[in-house]
Amino acid sequence: MLSGADDKARVHLFVRNGKLRNGKAAPLLYCGRPEFESWEGEGPITVTWRLSLPAPEHLRPGLGITG
């Protein structure tokens, strides 16, 4: 799946900036369908994804993206 060889697998990226907001689970923000770029490590692994479009402006503050 990570190599992109499984064309039936559809990955959607949901992220959140921190675990909690006001004492409750922070909401997840939908960022779109990423493309696999690379991975490293053995356990746990780190996966790098690439979005075909930049994160929308309205999501950037919630994701901690500046500039």
N, C-alpha and C positions, 0 to 999 in steps of 0.2 A: 504494500500500500504506500509506504513512504517513498518508494522510487517513482511512483506515478504509473506503474505498470498495470495496476488494476483500474481500468477505466470505469468500473461500476462504483468505485468508492468516491463519495462526495464529501469533502471536508469543508466545514464552515467554521469560521473563526469568531469566537465569542471571547471577549476579554473584560477584565475589570481592574480598576486601579485601587488595589487594597482589598482586604477581606471584608471589612465592616464599614457600614455607613449608618450613623445614628444608632449604633448598637445592634444592627441587623445585618444580614448578609448583603454586601454591596451588589447592585444590579450588574448584570452582564450586558455588555454593549456588543451588538452585532457589527462586524467589520467586513463581512463578505466572504467570498470563496478564495482562499489563498492557494498558491502553487508551492509545492515542496521545493526547497532550495538545498538544504543539507541537514545532516545530523552528526552529532559527535557524542562520545561517551559510551558507557555500557550499562550503567544502572545507577542512578537514573540517566536518561539521555537528554540532550538538549537538541531541539528541532528548530531549524530556521525556516520560516515561511516567507513568501513574497506576495504582496497584494498587487493585483494588476493595476489598481488605481490607488492613489494616496488616501490615507484615512480622511474622511470628510471633515471639513472645518468644525462642524458642530460636535463632533466626537473628540476632537483633539484635547480640549481641556480635561475631560473625564479620563483620558488615557495618559495624561501627564506630558503631552507633546507640546513643545513650545517652538516658536519660530517658523 
